[in-house]
């Protein structure tokens, strides 16, 4: 049974969501302020955290920022409907996905299960290496130039897909369905933001060539060494 931590100051909503998630086979715990939520999330007892942006004592962005210093626990941000800035900041800070309020509980469950599926150990070749970047799939670890690289669960899965198809263009639609487990929407920039964050963490090669190139109106390609 997956354990979900709900950090939200709306106690009535937490109660309703907890009841619904229990019926779907999840075990939940709710905390109603940012400071307490951060401490609970750092306990490493949870498989996933849902995190509201507007919280007393410490807002959701600050909670996420501090959490990401030491924890890779997946985080689903809850944002105000129509607030693109909140979604972008959340993804840049290290959220795995976001969901706008008010939301349908069935969509919440679908998003949670999609994130949890991504972090399960896949039955495939355990290591992938391109140039100075190597990932171990079972451990969900990434090493660049011999140093560990801290990635969110979405960034890890994006890198895995890109390395599996290194030197080939992957359509954005395919990445969205494979990694985010939803069809690409014209107004959903989350995939672009995750790619942007991944680029920053990987950096350029020693010869200043890009590792991940955007193919306009098509998708992305993880370039092979010496490929400009």
ChimeraX attribute file (.defattr): number of C-alpha atoms within 10 A of each C-alpha:
attribute: neighborCount
match mode: 1-to-1
recipient: residues
	/A:1	10
	/A:2	12
	/A:3	15
	/A:4	22
	/A:5	22
	/A:6	24
	/A:7	30
	/A:8	24
	/A:9	18
	/A:10	15
	/A:11	13
	/A:12	10
	/A:13	11
	/A:14	19
	/A:15	15
	/A:16	12
	/A:17	18
	/A:18	20
	/A:19	14
	/A:20	15
	/A:21	19
	/A:22	13
	/A:23	10
	/A:24	12
	/A:25	11
	/A:26	16
	/A:27	17
	/A:28	21
	/A:29	15
	/A:30	21
	/A:31	21
	/A:32	18
	/A:33	21
	/A:34	26
	/A:35	18
	/A:36	14
	/A:37	23
	/A:38	21
	/A:39	13
	/A:40	19
	/A:41	24
	/A:42	16
	/A:43	9
	/A:44	12
	/A:45	12
	/A:46	18
	/A:47	19
	/A:48	24
	/A:49	24
	/A:50	23
	/A:51	28
	/A:52	27
	/A:53	24
	/A:54	18
	/A:55	20
	/A:56	13
	/A:57	11
	/A:58	16
	/A:59	16
	/A:60	28
	/A:61	23
	/A:62	16
	/A:63	23
	/A:64	22
	/A:65	16
	/A:66	14
	/A:67	20
	/A:68	20
	/A:69	9
	/A:70	10
	/A:71	15
	/A:72	18
	/A:73	20
	/A:74	24
	/A:75	28
	/A:76	23
	/A:77	25
	/A:78	25
	/A:79	22
	/A:80	16
	/A:81	13
	/A:82	10
	/A:83	10
	/A:84	15
	/A:85	11
	/A:86	20
	/A:87	26
	/A:88	17
	/A:89	13
	/A:90	27
	/A:91	26
	/A:92	17
	/A:93	18
	/A:94	25
	/A:95	29
	/A:96	23
	/A:97	24
	/A:98	22
	/A:99	20
	/A:100	18
	/A:101	12
	/A:102	10
	/A:103	11
	/A:104	10
	/A:105	13
	/A:106	12
	/A:107	11
	/A:108	19
	/A:109	16
	/A:110	13
	/A:111	19
	/A:112	22
	/A:113	14
	/A:114	16
	/A:115	23
	/A:116	15
	/A:117	13
	/A:118	18
	/A:119	19
	/A:120	12
	/A:121	12
	/A:122	11
	/A:123	8
	/A:124	8
	/A:125	9
	/A:126	13
	/A:127	15
	/A:128	16
	/A:129	16
	/A:130	16
	/A:131	13
	/A:132	12
	/A:133	18
	/A:134	21
	/A:135	22
	/A:136	15
	/A:137	21
	/A:138	15
	/A:139	12
	/A:140	18
	/A:141	15
	/A:142	22
	/A:143	16
	/A:144	17
	/A:145	10
	/A:146	10
	/A:147	10
	/A:148	13
	/A:149	17
	/A:150	17
	/A:151	20
	/A:152	24
	/A:153	23
	/A:154	23
	/A:155	23
	/A:156	23
	/A:157	20
	/A:158	21
	/A:159	25
	/A:160	22
	/A:161	17
	/A:162	21
	/A:163	21
	/A:164	14
	/A:165	14
	/A:166	20
	/A:167	16
	/A:168	14
	/A:169	17
	/A:170	19
	/A:171	14
	/A:172	19
	/A:173	15
	/A:174	15
	/A:175	21
	/A:176	18
	/A:177	12
	/A:178	15
	/A:179	21
	/A:180	21
	/A:181	17
	/A:182	15
	/A:183	14
	/A:184	17
	/A:185	10
	/A:186	6
	/A:187	7
	/A:188	12
	/A:189	14
	/A:190	22
	/A:191	21
	/A:192	17
	/A:193	18
	/A:194	23
	/A:195	19
	/A:196	15
	/A:197	19
	/A:198	20
	/A:199	17
	/A:200	10
	/A:201	14
	/A:202	17
	/A:203	15
	/A:204	13
	/A:205	13
	/A:206	7
	/A:207	9
	/A:208	9
	/A:209	16
	/A:210	20
	/A:211	21
	/A:212	22
	/A:213	16
	/A:214	16
	/A:215	13
	/A:216	7
	/A:217	8
	/A:218	12
	/A:219	16
	/A:220	21
	/A:221	20
	/A:222	23
	/A:223	22
	/A:224	17
	/A:225	16
	/A:226	10
	/A:227	10
	/A:228	11
